[in-house]
Amino acid sequence: MVEWIISDGLTGHEEAVARMEARVAAIHAGEADELIWLVEHPPLYTAGTSARDADLLDARFPVHATGRGGQYTYHGPGQRVVYVMLDLNRRGRDVRDFVARLERWVIAALAEFGVTGEIREGRVGVWVARPEKPGLPDGTPREDKIAAIGVKLRRWVSFHGIAINVEPDLTHYAGIVPCGISGHGVTSLVDLGLPVAMPDLDSALKRCFDPIFGADH
C-alpha cells in the first residue's frame, strides 16, 4: 500500500530531508508504508552529487547540498515537488527501470493537460518542444525543461524524486545552469498557456500512478 500526503504551505528543505530519511528507515524496517509526499518549498537551490561550482551563477537563494543524483536545480512556490519513497527491494532492484518509470509517470500526467513531454538522451528530466522560440546556434531546435528528476537510494528504498513546474517564478532559474544544461530553457504549465492549478496536477499524478507503479507493473 502506498500512502499519499499533500502538505499545505511551504516546507523547509532541511525538514523535508529529515522526514524523508526517517520514513525511508521505517519503510526498510517494515514499520511504515511506502509514501508519495507532495510539497512546495520556499525559493532555494539544491546541489546534487554531480553539481559543478561553475553552474552556480548567483546564489540569490539558500543553497542546499543533497545526496540525490544530478546537478543544480531550483525549488520554489508554484513548483510541485514529489518525494517518492518506494521499496525497490519489492519492486525490482533496477535503477534504470525505476527512473524510466518516473519519467513515464510525469509524461502521462502532463498528457492529461494536452502537453507532450519527452525525454532526451543525455538530458535528464522531461522536456517540451518550443518550435515557436529561436533554436540553438548550432541549429538544434529549442526545448524547455518542465520537470526535473533526481533520486537517491538507501538500502534500495528511494527518496527525493521529481519537481514539476506548475507556476513558479521562472526568472529564479537565472541563478544556476539548471542541471548543467545550457542553451535550452525552462517552462511551466502556466507558461505554456494552461490554467492548471496545483490540485489539478496532484489529481493527474494520482490517477497515473497505478498504471505505471501498480502491482502488475
Secondary structure, DSSP 8 states (H G I E B T S, - for coil): -EEEEE--S---HHHHHHHHHHHHHHHHTTSS-EEEEEE---SEEEE-TT--GGGB----S-EEE-SSSSSEEEE-TTEEEEEEE-BHHHH-S-HHHHHHHHHHHHHHHHHTTT---EEETTEEEEEEE-TTS---TTS---EEEEEEEEEEEETTEEEEEEEEESS--GGGGGGB-GGG--S-EE--TTTTT----HHHHHHHHHHHHHHHHSTT-
